[in-house]
Amino acid sequence: MKILLWILNILYPIILFTAAGYFAMGDIEDWVLYAGAGSALFGLIIGFTSWAETVPPRWFWVKSRVALFNSRVFTALGYALLFFCIPASVAGIINLL
């Protein structure tokens, strides 16, 4: 699970930029929204279950003001956003090619 989360955190900016490019083009197909909603539910479940994998050990609990917002709910919403954007980024890459 840690390797999957590590790969998703590396791909996160790429997926968001290609999905934003697809949504900016304006020709949004219905299947992209439906697949995004379904995968967002899957991402929400992944976010809630994998939150403990991203919490550092107790001796690293020095957090900044921004890091204080990193709770289980915001982690789950972040993964839901990522999984929602995956179908849009795939459709954006297909439209570019």
C-alpha positions in Angstrom: 0.0 0.0 0.0 2.9 2.4 0.8 4.3 1.9 -2.7 0.9 2.7 -4.3 0.6 5.9 -2.2 4.1 6.9 -3.1 3.4 6.4 -6.8 0.2 8.4 -6.5 1.9 11.3 -4.8 4.5 11.4 -7.6 1.8 11.4 -10.3 -0.5 13.8 -8.5 0.7 17.0 -10.2 0.7 15.4 -13.7 -2.8 14.1 -13.3 -4.1 17.4 -12.0 -2.5 19.5 -14.8 -3.8 17.2 -17.6 -7.3 17.0 -16.0 -7.3 20.8 -15.7 -6.3 21.0 -19.4 -9.1 18.7 -20.4 -11.7 20.7 -18.4 -10.4 23.9 -19.8 -11.0 22.7 -23.4 -14.7 22.7 -22.6 -15.8 19.6 -24.5 -16.5 17.5 -21.5 -18.0 14.1 -22.2 -20.5 12.5 -19.8 -18.6 9.3 -19.3 -15.7 11.2 -17.9 -17.9 12.7 -15.2 -19.5 9.4 -14.4 -16.2 7.5 -14.3 -14.7 10.3 -12.2 -17.5 10.2 -9.7 -17.2 6.4 -9.3 -13.4 6.6 -9.0 -13.8 9.5 -6.5 -15.8 7.2 -4.2 -13.0 4.6 -4.5 -10.4 7.4 -3.7 -12.4 8.4 -0.7 -12.2 4.9 0.7 -8.5 4.7 -0.1 -8.0 8.0 1.6 -9.7 7.0 4.8 -8.0 3.6 5.0 -4.5 4.8 4.0 -4.3 7.8 6.3 -2.4 5.9 8.9 0.3 5.1 6.3 1.0 8.8 5.8 1.2 9.8 9.4 4.8 10.2 10.6 6.0 8.5 13.8 5.5 10.4 17.0 9.0 11.9 17.1 8.4 13.7 13.8 5.2 15.4 15.0 6.4 18.9 14.5 4.0 20.5 12.1 3.6 23.9 10.5 0.3 25.8 10.3 -0.4 24.4 6.9 0.3 20.8 8.0 -2.2 21.0 10.8 -5.0 20.7 8.2 -3.7 17.3 7.3 -6.3 15.2 9.0 -8.1 12.0 8.0 -10.9 13.8 6.3 -8.7 16.1 4.2 -6.5 13.2 3.2 -9.5 11.3 2.0 -10.8 14.4 0.1 -7.4 14.8 -1.5 -7.4 11.2 -2.7 -11.0 11.6 -3.9 -10.0 14.6 -5.9 -7.0 12.7 -7.4 -9.1 9.7 -8.4 -11.9 12.0 -9.8 -9.3 13.6 -12.1 -7.8 10.4 -13.4 -10.5 9.7 -16.1 -10.3 13.4 -17.2 -6.5 13.2 -17.5 -6.7 10.0 -19.5 -9.3 11.6 -21.8 -7.2 14.8 -22.1 -4.2 12.8 -23.1 -6.2 10.8 -25.7 -7.6 14.1 -27.1 -4.1 15.5 -27.3 -2.8 12.5 -29.3 
